[in-house]
């Protein structure tokens, strides 16, 4: 039994942020009912290539994008534009603990699937709304997309090389982080329900989450009055903490304290730098970054990556290679942590997906349901609209 096997989640979301949240619930054992539009389903079903190959190696109709965020769920194909479909979903919601939706503000109200309507029939319901800009404020009615919010939230302004243009992060990070915050907020509301017996509305916005996850960079502005700029792979508050070119590639070094800096200099055979008043403390190194980094870069460029990595490991200096995604998944550590898992699919029994990073000692994640085919669980409608037996 999973940690959340006592919960039923009604998933009215699509694309990434909402499905990411509901997949976490599914991974932890909750029964997740995904409502999809007949014919096409979740938008990401068609977001290929790449597509999952079937058992014979032929292209299936399941995109890699859809598969990455929908395992463990049931799929019901229901037309939410019809009165019958809306009534059906309201009946399901009467017997759910959680609803997750990411319609534009007001979208669920027009269908009679908004929080006040569903709460009237199910006061214990926790209702999570995920939008670009939240349920309030002058931008509430605008649609929100990850790229747009990374730009408006300041994340792109600090991502990329100083001399280059602003860059988005390589994955839809605002979407993913919003899914995580949505999960946290929903779990908090469920925990409070144990005392009050009542659910509540959880309002999570991509813009809010992007600002919150600027973390130290936001604090640099709010507290220090400094508007952070792009500094590539370097760190605003730690030096040296960045990538370096070697004789045959690149490595990263993450020197987190003054002791590590001493060991770092020993490996480089530049021990005089560790006692130089310009570099002896991290604060000094940050202030004299432009003097220190060229000295380090010249030395590191003189030898191959592996030479430095072996030396740094021997002296407990945090450093590592810059892996491709393929190389990242080939690491023994990844296998040891079971971060690639087999989730047999009807079209491909050998389907592998990225595993959950949540490791629980008594109620571990069980990968017993692959991402569903569109509408494959419509036969469950009668059961899902009946009162649950606890």
Order of alpha helices (4+ residues) and beta strands (2+ residues): beta-alpha-beta-beta-beta-alpha-beta-alpha-beta-alpha-beta-alpha-alpha-beta-alpha-alpha-beta-beta-alpha-alpha-alpha-alpha-beta-alpha-alpha-beta-beta-alpha
